[in-house]
């Protein structure tokens, strides 16, 4: 029995783990190199994660249990979770945070007025921890009333970068953002008084982005005279009912880069006092009024003519499809653009028939241009049908021969050195081909013409496309060139 018990004990012992076994396993298992890193590096790694993921690392080991409490970057984004539960989780997280200074505080949440006290406490927490960046995006379904920002945010002396979405910005006193360099305001109501306070209260502000904001109080002029501001972006105008047909004047004497993009509804824009501009992007859409075709879209033509004319000193210009079509109307009605000093020109268009006069007008007014980029888009027909309520009348009155358009006019491209055309192989490339032919014939300083194949072609498709167009390729390469330095390059366009 003793022998049997010993056998049983031997069997049980053979299945247990001895100290030697543990030591052997520790020697064969790879070391936990991540946990061996210093706290400063681990905190940097955790700060790159959404905060809900960073908190989950507490279950890894004792080393990680409270490490996330000191993370200097807090990012919360509501995904498939009820808002009340999401807000409670943020409150618990902030209650456990021990980091004395916060680099970034970011929240994306569906907003209801009953949650306003919670959001205000979050902002107070961030400001109390000397936060450097705040990103507050509230999904609000009430057009007339958003979240009222607490007054303490307007004197957040440590803030360097600030993004506010769907918030009511109404400071009682002054704005004092002494370290703020980047400010982005989205889907918000702005008064002229607020814009003036921003301009005077941000002495080092470099970039201001107004994304689909709505100007209240009936003001018609926005003045931004900050000495430090070099970049101004106005992306669309928030007018869900499309009833505001007034002009908004923008004065920005020290801005170097200006971007006017997006959907402006029926509202127009006018630029005044923009003498420091170097680089401008015009890619906005304005909804036409029913009956505008009766006066040949005079309001749209006059507005865009004034905008482009005020940019004659700008060296770099990018212009989009809607603007190109309005410029076509101006050209066909015999209203040429004034001469400009631009040297870099980028055109986003489809090179369709009704865009040709607009492109020609731009080149005609840009005799000093050296670099030309044409991004062939596929949206111009949609824009034309959506924004021009009844283009038939205009088309009938100003129709022209598109096939011979380029060969029938002289292009002032004497200084042009580099040309790049993206998505060259499209179903509407006949106008583009004719343009290239005339370009090579007249551009005496041309050095390089790059024709890009669309990125959506697979390798086999690209070969097929090129095979089908082999005669076109041969014809392109055999076209006469005024410049002996000119070379034609074919490349595949990458996203």
N, C-alpha and C positions, 0 to 999 in steps of 0.2 A: 504494500500500500504506500509505503514510503517511497518505493521506487516509482509507483504509479503517480503519487503526488508530485514527485520530483519531475516526472515526465510532463505532468500537467503544468507544473510551474515553468518547465523549460519551454513548453509550447507557448504559454502566456508571455514569457520573457522574450521570446523570439519575435513577438508581434508588437512589443513596446519600443519606445524610442529612448535610447540611452544617451548619456552625456556625450559619449564619443560620436554617436550618430548626429547629434545636434551640431557639434563642432565641424563634422565633415560637411554637413549640409550648408553651414554658414560659409565654409570655404568655397563650395561649388556655386552658391547663388551669387549673382552679380550684386555689387554694393548699391545702396540707394543714393546715387549721386545727386539727385535732385534735392533731397533733404539735407545733404551735406553742404549745399550752397549757403552763403551768408544771408542773413535776414534782409539786408538791403537789396540784394539781387532777387530774392524770392518775392519781396514786396513789389518790385518793379514788374515782375512777371504777372503777379496777381492784379496789378493795376491795369493791365492790358485786357483783362477779362471782364465781362459783365459782372456786376457785383453779386448777383444771385449765384453765379458759378464760383466766384471767389469764396463765398461763404461755405459752399459745399466741401471745400478742401479741409474743413475742420475735422472731418471724419477720417482723414488719412492716418493720423498719429497724434501723439501728444504734442509733438513739435509744431504741428499745423493747427492745433486746437483754437488758439486765439491769435494766430498770426494775421488773419484777414482783418482783425480789428484795427490794425495800423496801416491799412492800405490807403494811399493818398489820393486815389481816384475812385469815385463812386458813380457808377452808371446803372440806371434803372430803366428798363423798357418793358411796357406792358404787352404781353403776348398770350392770348387765349386764357386769360385769367380775369375774374371779376374785379372791377375797379376797387371796391371796398377791401377785398382781400389783398390786392396789390399794394394799396396805400398802407395797410397795416404792416405789411412786410417791410416796407421802407422805414416806417416809424421804428420798428424793432431793430433794424440794421443800424440806423443812426444813433439809437440809444446805446449801442454797444461799440460804436466807433471811438477809438482813442487817439487817432492821428491828430496832432496839434495843428497841422496845416494841410489844407486840401488843395491839390492841384486842379482837379476837375470835378464838377458836380453836374451830372446830366440826368434828366428825367423826361420820359415820353409816356404820357398817360391821358386817358379820356377824362375830360373835365366836366364837372357839374358844380354849381355854386356851393353845395354843401361840403365840398372837399377843399374849399378855399383856405380855411384855417390850417389844415395839414400842410398845404403847399407853402403857405407863409412861414410856418415853422421850419420847413426844410430850407427855405431861402435864408432865414435868420441863422440857422445852424451853419450853412455854408459860409456866410459872411463872417460869422464869429470865428470860423477856422481859417480866415484869410484866404478864401478861395481865389484862384487865379482865372478859372474858366467856368462859366455857367452856361448850360444848354438846356433851356426849358421849352419843351414842345407839348402844348396842350391841345388835345382834340376836342374842339368846342363846336357844338352844332347850333349855337345861338349867334346869328350874324350881328345882332345889335349890341350884345353884352358879352364881354370876355372876362377873364380873370383880372382883378385889380391888383397890380403889383404893389407890394408893401413899400412904404417910403424909404426904408433903410437900404433897399437895393440901389437907389439913386445916389447914394454916397458910399458905395462899396469901393473903398480906396485901393483894395488889392486886386480888383478885377482887371484882367488884361484882355480877355476874350469873352464876348457875350452874344448869345443867340436867344431871341425871344420870339415865340410863335403863338399867335392867337391870345395875346395879352393886351390889356388896356394900359397904355403908358400915359400916366397923368401925374407927374411929379408936382407936389404942392409948392416946394421951394426950388432951389437950383439943382442941377445935375452936376455931380462932382466925381467923374470917373477919370482920375488923374493918370492912371496907368493903362487905361483902355486903348488897345490898338486895333482891334477888330470887332465891329458891331454889325449884327445881322438881325433885322426885324421882319417878321413874316406874318401875313394875314392879320394885320393890326390896324386900328384907327390911329392916325397921326394928325396932330394939329400943327399949325405953323409955329406956335409957341414952343412945342416940344422939340421940333427940329432946330429952332434957334438955341434952345438950352443944350441940345446935344452938340451943336457946333461950337458953343462957347465953353462947355463944361468938359470937353475931352481934348486937352492940349496936345496929346500925342497920337490921336486917332489917325490911322493910316487907311483903313478900309471900312466903307459903309455899304451894306447891302439892304435894299428895301425890296422885299419879295412879296408881290401882290398885296401891297398895303393900300389903305383908303385914306385920302386926305380929307379931313373934316373942317368945319367952320367956314366953308366956302372960300378958302384961300385959293388963289390962282398962281402963286409964285412960291417956290421953295428956294431959299437962299442957304447955301452951305459954304461959308467963307473961312472954314478952318484952314490954317496955314499948313498943318501937317497932313491933311487928307490928300492922298494920292490916287485912291481908287473908289469909284462910285458905281454901284450896280443897281439899276431899277428894273426889276423883272416883273413886268405886268402891272396892272392896276386893278385892285379889288373892287369890282362893281358888279355883283351877281345879277342885278336887274337890268344892266346895260342901258342906263338912262342918262348918265353924265356925259355930255357932249362938249364940255368946255376944254380949253387948252390949259395945260399945266406948264408954267415956265420954270425952268431949272437953271439956277445960277450957281456955278461952282468954279470960281476963278483960279483955284490952285490945284484942281484935280488933273492928274496926268492920264489916267485910264478911265474911260466911261463905257458902260454897257447898258443899252436899252433893249430889252428883250421881252418876250412873253405876249400874253393877250391883254390888250388895253381896252377892250370893249369898244365904246364909241368915243372914248376920251383921246385927245391929242396931246402932243408934247412940243415944247418950244425951248430951244437952248439959247441962253443969253450969258454973256460974260464967261466964256469957256476958253480963254486965251492960252491956258497952259496945257491943253490937251495934246497928247502925242499918239495915243492908241484908242480907237473907238470901235465898238461893236454895235451895229444896228440890225437887229433881227426880231422885230416886233410885228404884231398883227393887229390891225384895227378893223372893227366890224363896220361895213358900209351901211348907209341908210337906204331904205327903199326910196327910189326916186333920185338918188345921187347921179345916176347915169344920165339924167336929163341935162345936167350942166357939165357932163363929162368928168364927173368926180372932181370938181374944182377944189373942194375943201381938202380932200386927201392929197391932191397934187400940190396945192399951195403949202400945206403943212410940211410935207416931206421935202419940198424944194427949199424951204427955209431952214430945215434941220441940216440937210446936206450942205447948203451954202455956208452955214455957220461953222462948218468943219473944214473949210478950205486950207487951213494951216496944218491940219493933222497929217502926220507922216504915215500912219498905219490905220487902215480902215477895213473892217469886215462887214459885209452887208448881206441880208437874207432875202428869201424869195418874195415875200410880200412887198418889201421896199423896191425890189427890182421891177416888179410889175407896175408899181406906181410910177417909177422912173421911166418905164416904157411909155406910159400915157403922156408924160411930160414931153418926151422926145418926139412922139408922134404928133403932138399938138404944137410942135415948133418952139418949145421952151428949153433951150440947152442949159446945162449946168455950168456954173462959172468955173474957171480954171482953178485947179487945186495944186498943192505942193506934196501930195501923198506919193510915197515911194513904195509902199507895201499895200497890196490890194488883194483881199480874199472875197470871193463871191460864192454864195451858196444858192444854187439854182439848178434847174433841170435842163437848161438850154433848150427850152421849148420856144416855139415861134414867138409867142407874145412876151417872152423875156428878152429876146434879142435886142430890141431898141434900148432897153434899160441898161444892158451890159455895154452896148456900144456908147451910150451916153456917159457912163462912168469912165470908160477908157478914153473917150474924147476929151474929158475934163481932167485927165491924169497924164499929161505928157511926160512927167518926170518919173513915172512908176518904173521900178526896176524888178520887182518880184510880184508875180501874179499867181494866185492859187484859185482854181475853180473846183468847188466840191459839187459834183452833180448829184442833186437830191431827187427824190421821187414824190415830194409833197406839194409841189407848186400847183398842180392841177386841183388838188383838194382845197388848198388855200384860195385859189381863184374862185372856185364855185361856192365856197363858204363865205367869203368876205365881199365879193362883188355880186350884189343881189340880182342884177340883170345886165350881164356884160354884153348881151347880144347887140344892143343899140350901139355901144361903143365899138364893138368889133366891126359892125357893118359900116360905121362911119370912117374908121381909120384902118381898114384892112390893107395888107401889103403882101408882097411876095417873099415868103420866108426862105424859099430854096436858094434864091440869089441874093439874099440880104447882105451877107458879108462881102461878096465879090463886087457889090454895087456901091460900096462906100470905102473911104480911106480911114484906116486906123492909125492913130497917133501913138505908136508903140516904139518910137525910135530909141529909147533908152532901156527898153525891157531886156533883162539879162536871164531871168529864170522864170519858167512857167511850169506849173504842175496841175494836171487835170485828173481828178479822182473819178473812179467808176466810168472810165472812158467807153468801155464796151457795153453800151445800153441800147435799147430799141430806138432811142431818139438821138443817136450819135451822128445822124446825117448833118445836122446843124453844127455840131462840134467839129466834125471832119472839115467842113467848109471853113470854120473859124481857124482851125490849125493851118489850113492851106494859106489863108490870107496872112496869118501871123508870120509864118516862115518867110513869106514873100516880102514883108515890110519891116520886120524887126532886125535892124542892121547890127544891134549889139547883143543879140540873143546868143547865149552860151549853152543853155540846157533846157530841153523840153521833156518832162517826165509824164508818162501816161500810165495811170494805175489801173490794174484789174481789180474788180470788187472782191472784198474779203470773203463773201459768201460762196464764191466758186471753190469747189474742191479741185484738187490737182487735175483729175481727169476732165472735169468740166472746163477748166481753164484751157487745157490743151485743145479740147473740142471747140471752145469758143475761138481760140486763136486759129485753129485749122479752118473754121468756117469763114474767118475774116482774113485769111492769108493774103488774098488779093488786096484787101484794104491795107494790110501791113506793108506789103510791097509798094503800094501806091504812096503811102505815107513816107516811106524811106526814100522814095524817088522824087519827092516834091522839091522844087527849087528852093534854095535857101539864100537869103540875102547875106546872112552872116556866115563867114567861113568857119567860125568857131562853133556853130550850132550843132549839137548832137541830140538825137532822139533816143530816149531810154524807156523801155517797157518794164514795169515792176508790178509785183503783186501787193495790193493794199492790205495792210494789217489793221485790225481794229484798234 
